[in-house]
Amino acid sequence: MNKAILIPKEKVETVRCYLSEKNLLDRTRKIKRSKKYPDKYLEIPVNDDVDGYKIIEQDEPEYYKPVTSSLKEKLSGYIPKAELQYLPTGWQVLGDVIIVRIPEELEHRKKTIAYTLLEMYPKCRSVVEDFGIEGQFRRPKRKLIIGNETETIHKENQCYFKLDVADIMYSKGNLDERQRMSKLGEDELVVDMFSGIGYFSIPMAVHSKRTKLISIEINPISFKYLQENINLNRVDDTVIPVCGDCSLYTPENTADRVLMGYVRTTHYYLKYGIKALKESGGMLHYHETVPENRLYERPVSRIKNVASEFGKTAQICGHHTIKKYSPGVYHVVVDAYVYKPK
């Protein structure tokens, strides 16, 4: 059934925003005029029942067309040929926001590029220019080109992540790792030491059975969205959010599994992650940014050395590269089972 609700024209934008926030808006179909009341009502497509509204079946639904051409093809003939070579070939779509980095050579064309991207992605409503990241909290430097909102809700792996792309990083390169974590943690107590907006905590809570998570985040903006995402995904009974420094708030000798999904300075907190695991044994997922010539050797030796300081043994169960972090540096994760020998 192609569900829709009938809304007076003057209320459509308010209701559309509400549905978008609640993830009830079907973004694959277009809002269209009611056949019965074409001058007064519009049909808004929805993907589920909506409290307070009668559901109708939308006859002859109109679907958005998938992207079939590149930005270069779209703008060929509209901007000088010499400038086509500088057009971005990649961008990030989070919810209904497009994030794009525009070369200096095309700064004067950024609105043209933004409008063209919105044509290519009709469900999107804002385009944001990306200038990189800065600071301890890896806050993005971004500026709105077109649109009014940088806050959005991104859906991934049956999970919903609300965030403001102007304040929060969300790496598509970590998708495989988020999916891997969603399959772990069944019937366990998990401590997520750098939880952010719930990148790993939310998939675990949604997909793993009988999991309990303690999710710690120091950045107040990220913590606010962590709380909202816990509510949005209805995992309030599964996730306990803790705002603060994980060196102060990580519990000891309680966890079956510890996630350390931060990079750059993660090793400073390794002792807290290892102390959090039960002495009888637990799994550690340790992330680090590593030079290519020390790939895996450095994080593995760090885990083993810190474990030995507490009289524990670290058995390395696996490791893999998540993505390239910068020239000659890789973001890796090491899985280690850490226990205290009898």
Solvent accessible surface area in square Angstrom, and as a share of the most:
residue,aa,sasa,rsa
1,M,144,0.64
2,N,47,0.24
3,K,51,0.21
4,A,0,0.00
5,I,0,0.00
6,L,56,0.28
7,I,4,0.02
8,P,37,0.23
9,K,79,0.33
10,E,140,0.63
11,K,113,0.48
12,V,16,0.09
13,E,100,0.45
14,T,101,0.59
15,V,11,0.06
16,R,47,0.17
17,C,63,0.38
18,Y,93,0.35
19,L,0,0.00
20,S,12,0.07
21,E,86,0.39
22,K,99,0.42
23,N,24,0.13
24,L,33,0.16
25,L,19,0.10
26,D,25,0.13
27,R,51,0.18
28,T,82,0.48
29,R,10,0.03
30,K,76,0.32
31,I,55,0.28
32,K,28,0.12
33,R,148,0.54
34,S,4,0.02
35,K,133,0.56
36,K,159,0.67
37,Y,92,0.35
38,P,55,0.35
39,D,112,0.58
40,K,139,0.59
41,Y,67,0.26
42,L,34,0.17
43,E,17,0.08
44,I,0,0.00
45,P,1,0.00
46,V,1,0.01
47,N,84,0.43
48,D,72,0.38
49,D,90,0.47
50,V,5,0.03
51,D,137,0.71
52,G,85,0.82
53,Y,85,0.32
54,K,170,0.72
55,I,38,0.19
56,I,44,0.22
57,E,102,0.46
58,Q,3,0.01
59,D,93,0.48
60,E,121,0.54
61,P,33,0.21
62,E,86,0.39
63,Y,116,0.44
64,Y,70,0.27
65,K,169,0.72
66,P,108,0.68
67,V,65,0.37
68,T,125,0.73
69,S,31,0.20
70,S,52,0.33
71,L,2,0.01
72,K,111,0.47
73,E,110,0.50
74,K,79,0.34
75,L,7,0.03
76,S,61,0.39
77,G,76,0.73
78,Y,174,0.66
79,I,10,0.05
80,P,68,0.43
81,K,176,0.74
82,A,70,0.54
83,E,29,0.13
84,L,17,0.09
85,Q,129,0.57
86,Y,83,0.32
87,L,12,0.06
88,P,16,0.10
89,T,137,0.80
90,G,48,0.46
91,W,64,0.22
92,Q,34,0.15
93,V,29,0.17
94,L,0,0.00
95,G,9,0.08
96,D,1,0.01
97,V,0,0.00
98,I,0,0.00
99,I,7,0.04
100,V,2,0.01
101,R,138,0.50
102,I,12,0.06
103,P,41,0.26
104,E,156,0.70
105,E,88,0.39
106,L,0,0.00
107,E,63,0.28
108,H,121,0.54
109,R,63,0.23
110,K,51,0.21
111,K,120,0.51
112,T,54,0.31
113,I,0,0.00
114,A,0,0.00
115,Y,124,0.47
116,T,11,0.07
117,L,0,0.00
118,L,34,0.17
119,E,119,0.54
120,M,8,0.04
121,Y,50,0.19
122,P,59,0.37
123,K,85,0.36
124,C,10,0.06
125,R,74,0.27
126,S,0,0.00
127,V,0,0.00
128,V,0,0.00
129,E,1,0.01
130,D,23,0.12
131,F,100,0.42
132,G,14,0.13
133,I,70,0.35
134,E,93,0.42
135,G,54,0.52
136,Q,116,0.51
137,F,89,0.37
138,R,49,0.18
139,R,117,0.43
140,P,5,0.03
141,K,92,0.39
142,R,34,0.12
143,K,127,0.54
144,L,61,0.30
145,I,20,0.10
146,I,23,0.12
147,G,31,0.29
148,N,143,0.73
149,E,85,0.38
150,T,23,0.14
151,E,55,0.24
152,T,5,0.03
153,I,12,0.06
154,H,18,0.08
155,K,122,0.51
156,E,19,0.08
157,N,46,0.24
158,Q,131,0.58
159,C,0,0.00
160,Y,52,0.20
161,F,0,0.00
162,K,23,0.10
163,L,0,0.00
164,D,25,0.13
165,V,0,0.00
166,A,30,0.23
167,D,28,0.14
168,I,5,0.03
169,M,54,0.24
170,Y,2,0.01
171,S,29,0.19
172,K,84,0.36
173,G,39,0.37
174,N,27,0.14
175,L,58,0.29
176,D,111,0.58
177,E,3,0.02
178,R,4,0.01
179,Q,66,0.30
180,R,68,0.25
181,M,2,0.01
182,S,5,0.03
183,K,164,0.70
184,L,48,0.24
185,G,2,0.02
186,E,93,0.42
187,D,94,0.48
188,E,37,0.17
189,L,47,0.24
190,V,0,0.00
191,V,0,0.00
192,D,0,0.00
193,M,2,0.01
194,F,37,0.16
195,S,2,0.01
196,G,8,0.08
197,I,0,0.00
198,G,0,0.00
199,Y,47,0.18
200,F,15,0.06
201,S,0,0.00
202,I,0,0.00
203,P,3,0.02
204,M,0,0.00
205,A,10,0.08
206,V,53,0.30
207,H,65,0.29
208,S,14,0.09
209,K,134,0.57
210,R,153,0.56
211,T,4,0.02
212,K,101,0.43
213,L,0,0.00
214,I,30,0.15
215,S,0,0.00
216,I,0,0.00
217,E,19,0.09
218,I,71,0.36
219,N,14,0.07
220,P,88,0.55
221,I,57,0.29
222,S,9,0.06
223,F,26,0.11
224,K,92,0.39
225,Y,8,0.03
226,L,0,0.00
227,Q,78,0.35
228,E,52,0.23
229,N,0,0.00
230,I,8,0.04
231,N,91,0.47
232,L,48,0.24
233,N,20,0.10
234,R,214,0.78
235,V,11,0.06
236,D,81,0.42
237,D,125,0.65
238,T,28,0.16
239,V,4,0.02
240,I,103,0.52
241,P,45,0.28
242,V,34,0.19
243,C,63,0.38
244,G,12,0.12
245,D,40,0.21
246,C,7,0.04
247,S,31,0.20
248,L,142,0.71
249,Y,113,0.43
250,T,17,0.10
251,P,35,0.22
252,E,105,0.47
253,N,81,0.42
254,T,49,0.28
255,A,0,0.00
256,D,37,0.19
257,R,27,0.10
258,V,0,0.00
259,L,2,0.01
260,M,0,0.00
261,G,24,0.23
262,Y,47,0.18
263,V,11,0.07
264,R,107,0.39
265,T,52,0.30
266,T,0,0.00
267,H,50,0.22
268,Y,143,0.54
269,Y,46,0.18
270,L,1,0.01
271,K,87,0.37
272,Y,54,0.21
273,G,0,0.00
274,I,0,0.00
275,K,57,0.24
276,A,0,0.00
277,L,0,0.00
278,K,72,0.30
279,E,79,0.36
280,S,95,0.61
281,G,10,0.09
282,G,3,0.02
283,M,38,0.17
284,L,0,0.00
285,H,4,0.02
286,Y,0,0.00
287,H,4,0.02
288,E,2,0.01
289,T,14,0.08
290,V,0,0.00
291,P,46,0.29
292,E,103,0.46
293,N,137,0.70
294,R,99,0.36
295,L,53,0.26
296,Y,49,0.18
297,E,94,0.42
298,R,44,0.16
299,P,0,0.00
300,V,27,0.15
301,S,39,0.25
302,R,62,0.23
303,I,0,0.00
304,K,97,0.41
305,N,90,0.46
306,V,24,0.14
307,A,0,0.00
308,S,71,0.46
309,E,131,0.59
310,F,65,0.27
311,G,43,0.41
312,K,18,0.07
313,T,54,0.31
314,A,11,0.08
315,Q,105,0.47
316,I,49,0.25
317,C,71,0.42
318,G,26,0.25
319,H,83,0.37
320,H,64,0.29
321,T,53,0.31
322,I,28,0.14
323,K,63,0.27
324,K,119,0.51
325,Y,65,0.25
326,S,41,0.26
327,P,127,0.80
328,G,34,0.33
329,V,38,0.22
330,Y,48,0.18
331,H,8,0.03
332,V,0,0.00
333,V,0,0.00
334,V,0,0.00
335,D,14,0.07
336,A,0,0.00
337,Y,78,0.30
338,V,0,0.00
339,Y,66,0.25
340,K,85,0.36
341,P,73,0.46
342,K,251,1.07
